[in-house]
Amino acid sequence: MAAARPAASGRPRVMVVKIGSSTLVRGADGPDRAFIAALADQAAELARRGWALVVVSSGAIACGAPVLGFDRRPTDMPSLQACASVGQCVLSAAYDEEFRSRDLLTSLVLLTRSDTASRTSYLHARDTLTRLIELGVVPVVNENDTVVVDEIRFGDNDTLAALVACLVSADLCVTLSDIDGLYTANPAHDPSARLIPCVEHIDAAIIGAAGDSASAVGTGGMITKVRASRILMTAGIPSVIASGEEERPLVRLADGEAVGTIFVPPADRLDIAPRKLWIALGDAAHGRLTVDAGAARALVEHGSSLLPVGITAVDGAFDADAVLDICDPDGFVIARGLAGASSDELALASGRRQEELAGNRLLAALAERPAVHRDNMIVFA
């Protein structure tokens, strides 16, 4: 496997590990203490080798449900949030006990989209996590399911793990799940599916191969993991999807051993501006612009700004400066950026050349600025 990127001078290498509910929780028995103990052993071994670990942990709702007497995951929001509240205490206690017995201190960091949609709050979260790492603490991060609602939720901890990896400038991000990597098709349905050991570029075919492998106790699937890995590739951070049943996977990965599927970033993605990473991950997309083939090539191959003439469709209602997905003619997301104008303005201006806009009193202002400026856009790897 390709090595993790070199650590900056004076700082440990940082590994972010995301653990899915299906890996961490064993039905009504609550947290898998043997798994957490093995994770703590690996954290101690990594620390001896100069690595710091950050854990992005799912499982609060799955741990809280049986404690509150539910025989299956509830569906109403108050019950889900009650389960998360109780389950987070159960999980935190398990992490604290196992890690503390190995002389490692853990902390609890709960986030929602509202904590990162603001650039200022995003930077505060970064500074807190960075300081915890400097102090030798193992942060345990989760979405704050006790208060989160659909409008401010990440939706899955795969996206949260990618966000955390970018916040701490991780050298490697690992997802431990109930499947041992990305396959050419869903192995549960296609016996001819083959494991893909290395991915260097994510296109529509790779997204299609991801399919859906969501479990009964989790909310994510392979598709969310691949999308998160694509953002990490854009950020220059290698990522791995592997089975949580692997023997000492984190230590083996730190040693450069091949485990699961590794997503290798292109070499020229190592210096993406932190602000662009915030655009990619800090907030959910509030709308979508579809562009023609010429505009797509200009964005991907030349790093151009997006002009109204290249837009073929505007979806969603949004204001200027909202985060938008930018899609090619096939609907594949190729970039994300901040809107240079509202959805109403862009809908009227789409497909029009600058001279046509300049002659229209309602749209003249858009002749002087792009629909999405390249400084406010991140093109995905």
C-alpha positions as CSV (number, residue, x, y, z in Angstrom):
1,M,0.0,0.0,0.0
2,A,1.1,3.6,-0.5
3,A,2.6,5.1,2.7
4,A,0.7,7.7,4.7
5,R,1.9,11.2,3.8
6,P,4.9,12.4,5.8
7,A,4.2,14.1,9.1
8,A,5.0,17.8,9.5
9,S,8.1,18.5,11.6
10,G,7.3,18.7,15.3
11,R,4.0,16.9,15.2
12,P,3.0,13.3,15.5
13,R,1.4,11.6,12.6
14,V,-2.4,11.6,13.0
15,M,-4.7,8.7,12.2
16,V,-8.5,9.2,12.2
17,V,-10.5,5.9,12.6
18,K,-14.2,5.9,12.0
19,I,-16.0,2.9,13.5
20,G,-19.5,1.9,12.3
21,S,-22.3,0.9,14.5
22,S,-22.4,-2.6,13.0
23,T,-18.7,-3.0,14.1
24,L,-19.0,-1.4,17.5
25,V,-22.3,-2.6,18.8
26,R,-23.4,-6.2,19.3
27,G,-27.2,-6.1,19.4
28,A,-28.8,-5.7,22.8
29,D,-25.5,-6.4,24.5
30,G,-24.3,-2.8,23.9
31,P,-20.8,-1.9,23.1
32,D,-18.4,-4.7,22.1
33,R,-16.0,-4.3,24.9
34,A,-13.5,-6.8,23.4
35,F,-13.4,-4.6,20.2
36,I,-12.9,-1.4,22.2
37,A,-10.2,-3.1,24.3
38,A,-8.4,-4.2,21.1
39,L,-8.8,-0.6,19.7
40,A,-7.2,0.8,22.9
41,D,-4.3,-1.7,22.6
42,Q,-3.7,-0.4,19.0
43,A,-3.9,3.2,20.2
44,A,-1.2,2.5,22.8
45,E,0.9,0.8,20.2
46,L,0.4,3.6,17.7
47,A,1.4,6.2,20.4
48,R,4.7,4.3,20.9
49,R,5.3,4.5,17.2
50,G,4.7,8.3,17.1
51,W,1.1,8.3,15.9
52,A,-1.9,10.1,17.5
53,L,-5.3,8.6,17.2
54,V,-8.7,10.3,16.7
55,V,-11.8,8.1,17.0
56,V,-15.0,9.0,15.1
57,S,-17.5,6.7,16.8
58,S,-21.0,5.7,15.7
59,G,-23.2,3.6,17.9
60,A,-24.9,6.0,20.5
61,I,-28.4,5.3,19.4
62,A,-27.7,1.5,19.0
63,C,-26.3,1.4,22.5
64,G,-29.1,3.4,24.1
65,A,-32.1,1.7,22.5
66,P,-31.8,-1.6,24.5
67,V,-31.1,0.2,27.7
68,L,-34.4,2.1,27.3
69,G,-36.3,-1.1,26.5
70,F,-36.5,-0.8,22.7
71,D,-36.2,-4.1,20.9
72,R,-35.4,-2.3,17.6
73,R,-34.2,1.1,16.5
74,P,-37.1,3.6,17.0
75,T,-38.3,5.8,14.2
76,D,-39.6,8.9,15.9
77,M,-37.2,11.8,16.6
78,P,-37.7,12.2,20.3
79,S,-37.1,8.5,21.0
80,L,-34.0,8.5,18.7
81,Q,-32.6,11.5,20.6
82,A,-33.4,9.9,24.0
83,C,-31.5,6.8,22.9
84,A,-28.6,8.9,21.7
85,S,-28.5,10.7,25.1
86,V,-28.4,7.4,27.1
87,G,-26.2,5.6,24.6
88,Q,-23.6,8.3,24.5
89,C,-23.0,7.8,28.2
90,V,-22.7,4.1,27.8
91,L,-20.2,4.5,24.9
92,S,-18.1,7.1,26.7
93,A,-17.8,5.0,29.8
94,A,-16.6,2.0,27.7
95,Y,-14.0,4.1,25.9
96,D,-12.8,5.8,29.1
97,E,-12.4,2.5,31.0
98,E,-10.5,0.6,28.3
99,F,-8.3,3.5,27.2
100,R,-7.5,4.7,30.8
101,S,-6.4,1.2,31.7
102,R,-3.7,1.6,29.1
103,D,-2.7,5.1,30.4
104,L,-4.6,6.9,27.6
105,L,-7.0,9.7,28.2
106,T,-10.1,10.1,26.0
107,S,-12.4,13.1,25.5
108,L,-15.8,13.5,24.0
109,V,-16.4,15.9,21.1
110,L,-20.0,16.2,19.8
111,L,-20.6,18.1,16.6
112,T,-23.5,19.1,14.3
113,R,-23.5,20.9,11.0
114,S,-24.3,24.1,12.8
115,D,-20.9,23.8,14.5
116,T,-19.1,23.7,11.2
117,A,-21.3,25.6,8.7
118,S,-19.9,28.8,10.2
119,R,-16.3,29.3,9.2
120,T,-15.5,30.7,12.6
121,S,-17.0,27.7,14.5
122,Y,-15.3,25.4,12.1
123,L,-11.9,26.9,13.0
124,H,-12.8,26.7,16.7
125,A,-13.5,23.0,16.3
126,R,-10.2,22.6,14.5
127,D,-8.3,24.4,17.3
128,T,-9.9,22.3,20.0
129,L,-9.1,19.0,18.3
130,T,-5.6,20.1,17.5
131,R,-5.0,21.0,21.2
132,L,-6.4,17.7,22.4
133,I,-3.9,15.9,20.2
134,E,-1.1,18.1,21.4
135,L,-2.0,17.1,25.0
136,G,-1.9,13.4,24.2
137,V,-5.6,12.9,24.4
138,V,-7.6,10.5,22.2
139,P,-10.6,12.5,21.1
140,V,-13.8,10.5,20.6
141,V,-16.0,12.4,18.1
142,N,-19.6,11.7,17.3
143,E,-22.5,13.6,15.8
144,N,-24.6,15.2,18.6
145,D,-27.7,13.1,17.9
146,T,-29.3,14.3,21.1
147,V,-30.1,17.7,19.6
148,V,-29.6,17.3,15.9
149,V,-32.4,17.6,13.4
150,D,-32.3,16.9,9.7
151,E,-31.4,20.4,8.7
152,I,-28.2,20.4,10.6
153,R,-27.2,16.7,10.6
154,F,-24.2,15.2,8.8
155,G,-26.4,12.3,7.9
156,D,-23.6,9.7,8.3
157,N,-20.4,9.5,10.3
158,D,-18.4,8.8,7.1
159,T,-18.8,12.5,6.2
160,L,-18.1,13.4,9.8
161,A,-14.9,11.4,9.7
162,A,-13.7,13.1,6.5
163,L,-14.4,16.5,8.1
164,V,-12.5,15.5,11.2
165,A,-9.6,14.2,9.1
166,C,-9.4,17.6,7.3
167,L,-9.7,19.5,10.5
168,V,-6.7,17.8,12.1
169,S,-4.7,17.5,8.8
170,A,-4.7,13.7,9.3
171,D,-2.0,11.6,7.6
172,L,-4.4,8.7,7.2
173,C,-8.2,8.1,7.7
174,V,-9.5,4.6,8.3
175,T,-13.1,3.4,8.2
176,L,-13.7,0.1,10.0
177,S,-16.9,-1.5,8.9
178,D,-18.7,-4.8,8.4
179,I,-17.2,-5.2,4.9
180,D,-13.5,-5.6,4.1
181,G,-13.3,-2.9,1.4
182,L,-14.8,-1.7,-1.9
183,Y,-15.9,-4.4,-4.4
184,T,-16.6,-4.3,-8.1
185,A,-20.3,-5.0,-7.1
186,N,-22.2,-5.6,-3.9
187,P,-20.8,-9.0,-2.7
188,A,-24.0,-9.8,-0.8
189,H,-25.8,-9.9,-4.2
190,D,-23.2,-10.8,-6.7
191,P,-20.9,-13.8,-6.0
192,S,-18.5,-12.7,-8.8
193,A,-17.7,-9.4,-7.0
194,R,-14.0,-8.8,-6.5
195,L,-12.3,-6.6,-3.9
196,I,-10.6,-3.5,-5.3
197,P,-7.4,-3.1,-3.4
198,C,-6.4,0.4,-4.6
199,V,-8.4,3.3,-6.0
200,E,-6.6,6.3,-7.5
201,H,-9.5,8.0,-9.1
202,I,-13.2,8.0,-8.3
203,D,-15.5,8.3,-11.2
204,A,-19.2,7.5,-11.9
205,A,-18.2,3.8,-12.4
206,I,-16.7,3.6,-8.9
207,I,-19.7,5.3,-7.4
208,G,-21.9,2.8,-9.1
209,A,-19.9,-0.1,-7.8
210,A,-20.4,1.2,-4.3
211,G,-24.0,0.2,-4.3
212,D,-25.7,0.1,-0.9
213,S,-24.5,-2.0,2.1
214,A,-26.2,-0.2,4.9
215,S,-26.8,-2.4,8.0
216,A,-29.7,-2.7,10.4
217,V,-28.0,-0.7,13.1
218,G,-26.2,1.9,11.1
219,T,-27.2,4.8,8.7
220,G,-24.4,4.7,6.2
221,G,-23.5,2.5,3.3
222,M,-20.6,1.9,1.0
223,I,-21.7,4.9,-1.2
224,T,-21.2,7.3,1.7
225,K,-17.8,5.9,2.4
226,V,-16.7,6.3,-1.2
227,R,-17.9,9.9,-1.3
228,A,-16.1,10.7,1.9
229,S,-12.9,9.1,0.5
230,R,-13.3,11.2,-2.6
231,I,-13.2,14.4,-0.5
232,L,-10.2,13.1,1.3
233,M,-8.4,12.3,-1.9
234,T,-9.1,15.9,-2.9
235,A,-7.6,17.0,0.4
236,G,-4.5,14.9,-0.2
237,I,-5.3,12.5,2.7
238,P,-5.1,8.7,2.0
239,S,-8.0,6.7,3.3
240,V,-8.8,3.1,3.8
241,I,-12.0,1.1,4.1
242,A,-11.4,-2.2,5.9
243,S,-13.2,-4.8,8.0
244,G,-13.5,-4.2,11.8
245,E,-12.8,-7.9,12.2
246,E,-9.3,-7.6,10.8
247,E,-6.5,-8.3,13.3
248,R,-4.7,-5.1,14.4
249,P,-5.6,-3.2,11.2
250,L,-4.5,0.2,12.4
251,V,-1.1,-0.9,13.5
252,R,-0.6,-2.8,10.3
253,L,-1.7,0.2,8.2
254,A,0.7,2.4,10.1
255,D,3.4,-0.1,9.2
256,G,2.5,0.2,5.5
257,E,0.8,-3.1,5.1
258,A,-2.1,-3.5,2.7
259,V,-5.5,-3.9,4.4
260,G,-8.9,-3.5,2.7
261,T,-9.2,-0.8,0.0
262,I,-6.9,2.2,0.0
263,F,-7.8,5.5,-1.8
264,V,-4.7,7.2,-2.9
265,P,-4.8,11.0,-3.5
266,P,-3.1,12.5,-6.5
267,A,0.3,14.0,-5.7
268,D,-0.8,17.5,-6.7
269,R,-3.6,17.6,-4.0
270,L,-1.3,18.2,-1.0
271,D,-1.8,21.9,-0.8
272,I,-5.5,22.5,-1.0
273,A,-6.4,25.7,1.0
274,P,-8.1,25.0,4.3
275,R,-10.9,27.4,3.3
276,K,-11.7,25.2,0.3
277,L,-11.9,22.1,2.5
278,W,-14.4,24.0,4.6
279,I,-16.4,24.6,1.5
280,A,-16.3,20.9,0.7
281,L,-17.3,19.7,4.2
282,G,-18.4,22.4,6.5
283,D,-22.0,22.8,5.3
284,A,-24.4,20.7,3.3
285,A,-25.1,21.8,-0.3
286,H,-28.1,24.1,-0.5
287,G,-28.6,23.7,-4.3
288,R,-27.1,22.3,-7.5
289,L,-25.8,23.7,-10.7
290,T,-25.6,21.5,-13.8
291,V,-23.1,22.6,-16.4
292,D,-22.4,21.8,-20.0
293,A,-19.5,19.6,-21.2
294,G,-17.3,22.6,-22.1
295,A,-17.8,24.2,-18.7
296,A,-17.1,20.9,-16.9
297,R,-13.8,20.5,-18.8
298,A,-12.9,24.1,-18.0
299,L,-13.5,23.5,-14.3
300,V,-11.7,20.2,-14.0
301,E,-8.8,20.6,-16.4
302,H,-8.1,24.3,-16.2
303,G,-9.3,25.4,-12.7
304,S,-11.6,28.1,-14.3
305,S,-14.4,30.0,-12.6
306,L,-17.9,29.0,-13.6
307,L,-19.6,31.6,-15.8
308,P,-23.4,31.7,-16.2
309,V,-23.1,30.8,-19.9
310,G,-22.0,27.3,-18.9
311,I,-24.9,26.6,-16.7
312,T,-27.7,24.4,-18.1
313,A,-29.9,23.9,-14.9
314,V,-30.3,25.5,-11.5
315,D,-31.9,23.3,-8.7
316,G,-32.9,24.5,-5.3
317,A,-33.7,27.8,-3.7
318,F,-30.6,29.5,-2.3
319,D,-29.0,32.9,-1.7
320,A,-25.6,34.3,-2.7
321,D,-22.7,32.6,-0.8
322,A,-24.7,29.4,-0.3
323,V,-22.7,26.1,-0.8
324,L,-23.6,24.4,-4.1
325,D,-22.8,21.2,-5.8
326,I,-21.7,21.5,-9.4
327,C,-22.6,18.6,-11.7
328,D,-21.5,17.6,-15.2
329,P,-24.1,16.8,-17.9
330,D,-24.5,13.3,-16.5
331,G,-25.3,14.5,-13.1
332,F,-22.0,13.5,-11.5
333,V,-20.8,16.0,-8.9
334,I,-17.4,17.4,-10.1
335,A,-17.0,20.4,-7.7
336,R,-18.5,22.3,-4.8
337,G,-18.5,26.1,-4.4
338,L,-20.1,29.2,-3.0
339,A,-22.8,30.8,-5.1
340,G,-22.0,34.2,-6.7
341,A,-25.7,35.1,-6.9
342,S,-29.1,33.8,-5.8
343,S,-30.9,30.9,-7.4
344,D,-33.4,33.3,-9.0
345,E,-30.6,35.3,-10.6
346,L,-28.6,32.3,-11.8
347,A,-31.7,30.7,-13.3
348,L,-32.3,33.9,-15.4
349,A,-28.7,34.2,-16.3
350,S,-27.9,30.6,-17.1
351,G,-26.8,30.0,-20.7
352,R,-26.3,33.7,-21.4
353,R,-23.0,35.2,-22.5
354,Q,-21.4,38.2,-20.7
355,E,-22.3,40.7,-23.3
356,E,-26.0,39.6,-23.2
357,L,-26.0,39.9,-19.4
358,A,-24.4,43.4,-19.6
359,G,-27.3,44.6,-21.8
360,N,-29.9,43.3,-19.4
361,R,-30.7,45.8,-16.6
362,L,-31.8,43.0,-14.2
363,L,-28.7,40.8,-14.8
364,A,-26.0,43.4,-15.6
365,A,-24.2,42.8,-12.3
366,L,-23.6,39.1,-13.3
367,A,-21.7,40.3,-16.3
368,E,-19.0,41.5,-13.9
369,R,-18.7,38.3,-11.7
370,P,-18.8,34.6,-12.2
371,A,-21.6,32.3,-11.0
372,V,-19.0,30.6,-8.8
373,H,-15.5,32.0,-8.5
374,R,-12.6,29.6,-8.7
375,D,-11.3,30.9,-5.3
376,N,-14.6,29.8,-3.8
377,M,-14.7,26.4,-5.5
378,I,-13.1,23.0,-4.8
379,V,-12.9,20.6,-7.7
380,F,-13.0,17.0,-6.6
381,A,-10.3,14.5,-7.4
